[in-house]
Amino acid sequence: MRILIVEDDEVLIDGLKVGLGLAGFTVDAVETCADAAAALHASTFDAVVLDLMLPDGSGLDVLAEMRQRDDATPVLLLTARDSVADRVSGLDAGADDYLGKPFDLDEVAARLRALT
């Protein structure tokens, strides 16, 4: 299963790559909204793990652009913004699941499996 991670924290990217790789996922990672859009246009992914706070904008913009072009790829929002209002906004924007940071890596893998 091929996963795109959109996250600007390099340490977190490395941990997700290693952990999800050990769980049987193939992981690509980008750090910006612009790079996420380019990756999503160039390749097909089984799921996207998307942070909300990125250096060049909001992950919700990436999600909105995906949904506007009828890209139904499952999206797991993985973010430090985990208030109820943030969760509702993310799910209303078209995310399939929402997980706050800090998180358990096994939980991320389980949720990704459930989404695909």
C-alpha positions in Angstrom: 0.0 0.0 0.0 1.5 3.3 -1.1 1.0 6.3 1.3 1.8 10.0 0.8 2.8 11.8 4.0 2.5 15.6 3.9 4.4 16.8 6.9 7.0 19.6 7.5 8.7 18.0 10.6 11.6 16.0 9.3 12.0 14.0 12.4 8.3 13.0 12.3 8.6 12.2 8.6 11.6 9.9 9.3 9.7 8.2 12.1 6.6 7.7 10.0 8.6 6.4 7.1 10.4 3.8 9.3 7.4 2.8 11.3 4.9 2.5 8.5 7.6 0.9 6.3 8.0 -1.8 9.0 4.2 -2.2 9.0 4.3 -3.0 5.3 3.5 0.4 3.7 5.5 2.1 1.0 5.9 5.7 2.0 6.6 8.9 0.0 6.8 12.2 1.8 6.7 15.9 1.0 6.9 18.9 3.2 4.7 21.6 1.6 1.3 22.1 0.0 2.9 22.8 -3.3 4.9 19.6 -3.3 1.8 17.7 -2.1 -0.2 19.0 -5.1 2.6 18.0 -7.5 2.9 14.5 -6.0 -0.9 14.0 -6.1 -1.0 15.1 -9.8 2.0 12.9 -10.7 1.2 9.7 -8.9 -1.5 7.6 -7.4 -1.6 6.8 -3.7 -3.7 4.5 -1.6 -4.0 7.1 1.2 -2.6 10.4 2.3 -1.5 11.4 5.8 -1.9 15.1 5.9 -0.7 17.7 8.5 -2.8 20.9 8.7 0.0 23.5 9.5 2.4 23.5 6.6 5.0 26.2 5.7 3.2 27.4 2.6 -0.4 27.0 3.7 -3.0 24.7 5.3 -3.4 21.0 4.6 -7.1 21.8 4.3 -6.2 23.6 1.1 -4.6 20.4 -0.2 -7.6 18.4 0.8 -10.0 20.9 -0.8 -8.1 20.8 -4.1 -8.2 17.0 -4.0 -11.9 16.8 -3.4 -12.6 19.6 -6.0 -11.0 17.4 -8.7 -13.0 14.3 -7.4 -9.9 12.7 -6.0 -11.4 10.2 -3.5 -8.1 9.0 -2.1 -8.6 8.5 1.7 -7.1 11.2 3.8 -6.0 10.9 7.5 -5.4 14.3 9.0 -2.5 14.0 11.5 -2.1 17.3 13.3 -1.5 19.0 16.6 -4.7 21.0 16.1 -7.1 18.5 17.7 -9.9 20.5 19.3 -13.4 19.4 18.5 -13.9 22.4 16.2 -10.7 21.4 14.3 -11.9 17.8 14.0 -15.3 18.9 12.7 -13.7 21.3 10.2 -11.3 18.6 8.9 -14.0 16.0 8.5 -16.4 18.5 7.0 -13.7 19.4 4.5 -13.6 15.8 3.3 -11.0 14.1 5.5 -11.8 10.4 6.1 -10.2 10.3 9.6 -8.5 12.7 12.1 -5.8 11.9 14.6 -4.2 14.3 17.0 -0.5 14.6 17.8 1.1 13.1 19.8 -0.1 9.7 18.4 0.7 6.1 18.6 2.3 4.8 15.4 0.4 1.5 15.6 -2.8 3.6 15.6 -1.8 5.4 12.5 -1.1 2.1 10.7 -4.4 0.6 11.9 -6.4 3.7 10.7 -4.7 3.6 7.3 -5.5 0.0 6.9 -9.1 0.7 7.8 -9.3 3.5 5.2 -8.1 1.4 2.3 
